[in-house]
Amino acid sequence: MIRFGIIGTNWITDRFLAGAALHQQFKLSAVYSRTEERAREFADKYVIPHTFTDMDAMFASGEIDAVYIASPNSLHAEYAIAAMNRGIHVLCEKPIASNSRELEGMIDAAKRNGVLLMEALKSTLMPGFGAVREGIGRIGKVRRYFASFCQYSSRYDAYRAGTVMNAFRPEFSNGSLMDIGIYCLYPVVALFGRPNSVKASGYMLESGVDGEGSILMQYDEMDAVVLYSKITSSSLPNEIHGEDGNLVIDKISEPEVVQLQFRDGSVEDLTRPTVEFNMFYEVEEFIRLIQEGKTESEVNSHELSLIVMEIMDEARKQIGLVYPADAQ
């Protein structure tokens, strides 16, 4: 059994635990919250034996082998490094850090302490992405990757009414690119590597974060176009265009339905069975790596996380999106 501690008691943690409960080697051992009341409330909900309001005390307790971090983005690096310095393996929600400088410090801490650090981004670990990898060799020379993830945020209603919630506050390293756009960027880098150039545009909200944006990336023989938004929605499919056919993916953030569409009009369904609580796949990968003594995923690798973060750094520079974390 791998004993987990939890940092962050929000809705994403609920989804994570729904997926983690499907894994026989997952054991929920501890939860940290800034207040005893919230820690106890969460512990009662999930029958967690240990609660902490002192994070370092949790790391030093001997009660956990690994920690899942789902705190605000701006706190990821600080919390992850503190855990790794105590010999604790870290599964950190996306985006794994505020910027590439923070991420480099996290990777250094992981290597220095001989522990596992992995970004908790599920899409590249789902069966559907395996189907994409299988099908991409059958569409001929790839010429374009197109991904769109535009999802109107329920918190934007509050923003329009004059209340700025954490999702739209730069001090938490938030906004459309970090929270939504990353889902478009991760697969293209996983499939095609680092682009030759990045051109970004976006709409900045008065609060200091981006509401929506787009990025064009150029490769040697293809380009990649990504669209993302937290202030509008879209039902566009996602496609990878080849000279002999296309791969069509239903949701770039949760690839389940995958089809090959050939130039002669024929269609082949590559869809694979997927569990309902699909954060299971990142838990499965993370626990397997710990049990095998690995300190890095070959799928959600340190290099993949770093290239994606560097693309987001460059995109933020071009649209003028600056976080307080950038100055530290």
C-alpha positions in Angstrom: 0.0 0.0 0.0 1.2 3.5 -0.8 0.1 5.9 2.0 -1.0 9.3 0.7 -1.3 12.7 2.3 -3.6 15.3 0.7 -2.9 19.1 0.4 -5.9 21.0 -1.0 -9.5 20.1 -0.2 -11.4 21.4 -3.2 -13.5 19.9 -5.9 -10.5 18.6 -7.9 -9.4 16.6 -4.8 -12.8 15.0 -4.7 -12.4 13.9 -8.3 -8.9 12.7 -7.6 -10.0 10.6 -4.7 -12.9 9.1 -6.7 -10.3 7.8 -9.2 -7.8 6.8 -6.5 -10.4 4.7 -4.7 -10.3 2.4 -7.7 -6.7 1.5 -7.1 -6.1 -1.4 -4.6 -2.7 0.0 -3.5 -3.9 3.5 -2.7 -4.3 4.3 1.0 -5.5 7.7 2.1 -3.6 8.3 5.3 -3.5 12.1 6.1 -4.9 15.5 5.1 -3.5 19.0 5.6 -5.6 22.1 5.9 -4.9 25.5 7.3 -7.8 25.1 9.7 -8.6 22.2 12.1 -12.2 22.6 11.2 -11.7 22.1 7.5 -9.2 19.3 8.1 -11.6 17.4 10.3 -14.5 18.0 8.0 -12.6 16.5 5.1 -11.2 13.7 7.2 -14.7 12.7 8.4 -15.9 12.7 4.8 -13.2 10.3 3.6 -12.4 8.5 6.8 -8.9 9.8 7.0 -7.0 8.7 10.2 -4.6 11.7 10.5 -5.3 15.5 10.2 -2.6 18.2 10.2 -2.7 22.0 10.3 1.2 22.0 10.2 2.4 20.9 6.8 5.9 20.1 7.9 4.5 18.0 10.7 2.6 15.9 8.2 5.8 15.4 6.1 7.8 14.4 9.2 5.1 12.2 10.7 6.1 9.0 9.1 2.4 8.4 8.2 2.7 9.1 4.5 4.8 7.9 1.6 3.5 10.3 -1.0 1.5 13.5 -1.2 -1.0 14.8 -3.7 -0.8 18.6 -4.0 -3.9 20.5 -5.2 -3.3 23.8 -3.5 -3.4 27.1 -5.5 -0.8 27.0 -8.4 1.4 29.6 -6.8 2.1 27.3 -3.8 2.9 24.1 -5.7 6.7 24.6 -5.8 7.0 25.5 -2.2 5.0 22.7 -0.9 6.4 20.1 -3.3 10.0 21.0 -2.5 9.3 20.8 1.3 7.8 17.4 0.8 10.6 16.1 -1.3 13.2 17.3 1.2 11.5 15.0 3.7 11.8 12.1 1.2 8.1 12.2 0.2 7.0 11.4 -3.3 5.0 14.2 -5.0 2.1 14.0 -7.4 1.4 17.7 -8.2 -1.7 19.0 -9.9 -1.3 20.8 -13.2 0.2 23.3 -13.8 3.0 21.8 -11.8 4.5 25.3 -11.0 4.1 29.0 -11.8 7.0 29.1 -14.2 9.9 27.1 -15.5 12.3 28.6 -12.9 10.1 27.1 -10.1 9.9 23.8 -11.9 13.6 23.5 -12.4 13.9 23.9 -8.6 11.4 21.1 -8.1 13.2 18.8 -10.5 16.4 19.5 -8.7 14.8 18.6 -5.4 13.4 15.4 -6.8 16.8 14.3 -8.1 18.7 15.4 -5.0 16.4 13.4 -2.7 15.8 10.4 -5.0 12.0 10.7 -5.0 9.3 10.7 -7.6 7.9 14.0 -8.9 5.1 13.8 -11.5 2.7 16.3 -12.9 -0.9 15.2 -12.3 -2.2 15.7 -15.9 -4.4 12.8 -16.7 -5.0 13.1 -20.5 -1.7 11.7 -21.7 -2.1 8.7 -19.4 -5.6 7.8 -20.5 -6.4 4.9 -22.8 -7.7 7.4 -25.4 -4.3 9.0 -25.7 -2.8 5.5 -26.3 -5.2 5.2 -29.2 -4.0 8.6 -30.5 -0.4 7.3 -30.4 -1.4 4.1 -32.2 -3.3 6.0 -34.9 -0.9 8.8 -35.7 1.3 6.6 -37.7 -1.5 5.8 -40.0 -2.5 9.2 -41.3 0.7 9.9 -43.3 2.9 13.0 -42.9 1.4 15.1 -40.1 0.8 18.7 -41.1 -1.3 20.2 -38.3 -2.4 19.7 -34.7 -5.5 21.5 -33.7 -6.8 21.6 -30.1 -9.6 23.7 -28.6 -10.6 23.7 -24.9 -13.0 26.6 -24.2 -15.0 26.1 -21.1 -17.0 28.9 -19.5 -16.1 29.1 -15.9 -18.9 29.3 -13.3 -16.6 31.7 -11.4 -16.8 34.1 -14.3 -20.4 34.9 -13.4 -19.1 36.2 -10.0 -16.4 38.1 -11.8 -18.9 39.8 -14.1 -20.9 40.7 -11.0 -17.9 42.4 -9.4 -16.5 39.6 -7.2 -13.0 38.4 -8.2 -12.5 34.8 -7.0 -9.2 32.9 -6.8 -9.5 31.5 -10.3 -9.0 35.0 -11.7 -6.3 36.3 -9.4 -2.7 36.6 -10.6 -1.3 36.1 -7.0 -2.4 32.5 -7.4 -0.8 32.1 -10.8 -4.2 31.4 -12.4 -6.0 32.3 -15.6 -7.1 30.6 -18.8 -3.6 29.5 -20.1 -2.5 27.9 -16.9 -5.9 26.3 -16.0 -7.3 25.4 -19.4 -4.7 26.0 -22.1 -2.2 23.5 -20.6 -4.6 20.7 -21.7 -4.0 21.6 -25.3 -0.3 22.0 -25.0 0.6 18.8 -23.1 -0.5 16.4 -25.9 1.2 18.3 -28.7 4.5 18.3 -26.8 4.1 14.7 -25.8 3.6 13.8 -29.5 5.9 16.2 -31.3 8.3 17.7 -28.8 9.5 21.2 -28.5 8.3 23.6 -31.2 10.6 25.9 -33.2 8.6 29.0 -32.4 5.7 30.2 -30.4 3.3 33.0 -31.2 0.6 33.9 -28.6 -2.3 36.2 -28.3 -4.9 36.6 -25.5 -7.5 38.8 -23.8 -6.4 40.2 -20.4 -9.0 40.7 -17.7 -8.8 43.8 -15.5 -7.9 41.5 -12.5 -4.6 40.8 -14.2 -5.1 37.3 -15.7 -6.0 36.1 -19.2 -9.6 35.2 -19.9 -8.9 33.5 -23.2 -6.1 33.1 -25.8 -4.6 31.2 -28.7 -1.1 29.9 -29.5 0.4 29.1 -32.9 3.5 26.8 -32.7 5.7 26.1 -35.7 7.5 22.8 -36.2 9.8 21.7 -39.1 7.0 20.3 -41.3 3.8 21.1 -39.4 2.1 23.7 -37.2 0.0 23.4 -34.1 -2.9 25.7 -33.3 -4.5 25.8 -29.8 -7.5 27.8 -28.5 -8.5 28.1 -24.9 -10.9 30.1 -22.8 -12.5 30.4 -19.4 -15.0 33.1 -20.6 -16.6 31.4 -23.5 -17.4 27.8 -24.5 -16.9 25.7 -27.6 -17.9 22.3 -28.9 -15.2 22.1 -31.6 -13.6 18.7 -32.0 -9.8 18.3 -31.9 -7.9 17.0 -34.9 -4.5 15.9 -36.0 -4.3 16.4 -39.8 -2.2 14.0 -41.9 -1.7 13.8 -45.7 -3.5 10.5 -45.7 -6.2 11.2 -43.1 -7.1 12.8 -39.8 -7.3 11.7 -36.2 -10.4 13.2 -34.5 -10.5 13.4 -30.7 -13.6 14.3 -28.8 -12.0 16.1 -25.8 -8.4 17.1 -25.7 -8.6 17.3 -21.9 -10.2 13.8 -21.5 -9.6 11.9 -24.8 -12.1 9.0 -24.9 -13.7 8.9 -28.4 -10.9 8.7 -31.1 -11.5 8.1 -34.8 -9.4 7.7 -37.9 -11.0 9.5 -40.9 -9.3 8.6 -44.2 -9.4 10.6 -47.4 -11.6 8.0 -49.1 -14.3 8.7 -46.6 -13.9 5.6 -44.5 -13.8 5.9 -40.7 -12.2 3.6 -38.1 -13.1 3.8 -34.4 -10.1 3.6 -32.1 -12.0 4.3 -28.9 -10.9 2.3 -25.9 -12.8 1.5 -22.7 -12.3 4.2 -20.0 -13.2 4.2 -16.4 -15.7 6.8 -15.3 -13.4 8.4 -12.7 -10.5 8.9 -15.1 -8.0 10.4 -12.7 -7.4 6.8 -11.9 -4.9 6.6 -14.7 -2.5 9.2 -13.1 -2.8 7.4 -9.8 -2.0 4.1 -11.5 1.1 5.5 -13.2 2.3 7.2 -10.0 1.9 4.1 -7.8 3.5 1.9 -10.4 6.5 4.1 -10.6 6.9 4.2 -6.8 6.7 0.4 -6.6 9.3 0.1 -9.3 11.7 2.5 -7.6 11.4 5.0 -10.5 11.8 8.8 -9.9 10.3 10.0 -13.1 7.5 9.0 -15.5 8.4 8.2 -19.1 5.0 9.7 -20.1 4.5 12.7 -18.0 8.3 13.2 -17.8 10.2 16.1 -16.2 11.2 17.1 -19.8 7.6 17.2 -21.0 6.5 19.3 -18.0 9.4 21.7 -18.5 8.9 22.2 -22.2 5.2 22.9 -21.7 6.0 25.3 -18.9 8.6 27.1 -21.1 6.0 27.5 -23.8 3.6 29.0 -21.3 6.3 31.3 -20.0 6.9 32.6 -23.5 3.1 32.9 -24.2 2.6 34.9 -21.0 5.5 37.1 -21.9 4.0 37.9 -25.3 0.5 38.7 -23.9 1.8 40.6 -20.8 0.6 38.1 -18.2 2.9 38.5 -15.2 2.5 36.7 -11.8 4.0 37.8 -8.5 5.7 34.4 -8.5 7.8 35.5 -11.5 9.6 38.1 -9.4 10.7 35.8 -6.6 
